[in-house]
Amino acid sequence: MTVLGRLMDVPYRYSFADLTVLSDTILPDLAPQSRDSFQAADQEAPLAVTFSNRSSRFPPPDRWLARIGRRRRPWMCSGLTKQGYLLRFPGVADFLLDPDGRTVQGRPDGRTTKRHVAHVLLDHALPLALSLRQKTVLHASAVATEHGCCLFIGPSGSGKSTLAASFLADGADLLSDDCVMLTERFGTVWAIPTYTSLRLWSDSFRRLALSRPAEPIRFGSSFKHSVLLAAGGSRRAYPVRRIYQLTPLPERRRGQTGAFGVAIARLSPREGLMQLLTSLRRVNIMDPAGLIQAMDDLGRIVELVPVKRLNVPRRYDRLDEVRQVVRRDLPQS
């Protein structure tokens, strides 16, 4: 019997983007899904997630595709195997994805915590499984204000989660913290939420003072705080009005002059396309056919949604100013 067949009667059913996730393990960050909603879902096959108690890794891949992080100590490696794609997070877990994005098999490292394993599953393994189904998934945060939905893209550490959390504290809906699925319907680009939690480094968590329960997750010698948004996270899709590429501004040094303020500038279609491409979640970056399809999909998004550069000071006391500038830039109708 296949992995998917064995999971049809498991008690844990969740929503992730527009898919049903069947899991043999509790995943508290995902929105539960009833059996009735599963049976009434679209014809697309569910995504099966299983975990093995075996402490051994999966066999090495036939070919490594990418290593992310330090050269000698990458935090993520991906490779091509006869069974699909191997994702290796040293010291955390291995995940094996089948070529069609229907199953994710996990083997946690016995030295790490379940929460850390769940973190890499939600932020990396599941989004990459979506990409294998030819879905457009961006490394981005998304919020919905009274003037519309906007996405924040940029490299890790650029302040996406912090800015999204500040919007949440100011009354906006948080759609997604780290990854967003986009789909186009009848000339409108829609953002589809993935999971209902927010992860912040300790300094951001303290400064923003979110009045919500949080659980610390260890990352090496540091901690992130996972803030569960059962009441505050949005589960419905929103039309996307803007995509902002975050550009952190340096601290002004004594004696320096020049513009260090919050500013927004629209990118050219080519620049916008390249920024989206760098934010795209793809497991096989070497696949030319997949890259061509991704370029077509992103090109359509750029035609429909303005992509803009947002200069952001690295100061918590200026987050109010950033939010005001973004709100003024969003369409008012």
Secondary structure, 3 states (H helix, E strand, C coil): CCHHHHCCCCCEEEEECCEEEEECCCCCCCEECCHHHHHCCCCCCCEEEEECCCCCCCCCCCEEEEEEECCCCEEEEEEECCCCEEEEECCCEEEEECCCCCEEEEEECCCCCHHHHHHHHHHHHHHHHHHCCCCEEEEEEEEEECCEEEEEECCCCCCHHHHHHHHHHCCCEEEECCEEEEEEECCEEEEECCCCEEEEEHHHHHHHCCCCCEEEEEECCEEEEEEECCCCECCCCEEEEEEEEEEEECCCCCCCCCCCCCEEEECCHHHHHHHHHHHECCCCCCCHHHHHHHHHHHHHHHHHCCEEEEEEECCHHHHHHHHHHHHHHCCCC
